[in-house]
Amino acid sequence: MMLVNDQEVHFRLIGEFNAYNLLAVFGAAICLGEEKSEILRNLSVLSGAEGRFDYMIFTQRKNCRHRGLCAYTGCTGKCAQHFA
């Protein structure tokens, strides 16, 4: 939830950087003459890029040399980096 123009709005996007981006789009749309309520309605239904913030379960991560990269790339623990 975020307070925009004295109105509580719920967004699907999370994170501080997304909040700044949503406010920038809101401001730009206002400058272009769009209706405030319509802008907020459209922004509230935006969803993130596919694959972002998805949960993944890994069963083989022994001796992983990627460290945190595996969680991002979807590595299953069977790549060459795990056995090098």
Secondary structure by P-SEA (a helix, b strand, c coil): ccccccbbbbbccccaaaaaaaaaaaaaaaaacccaaaaaaaaaaccccccccbbbbbcccccccccccccccccccccccccc
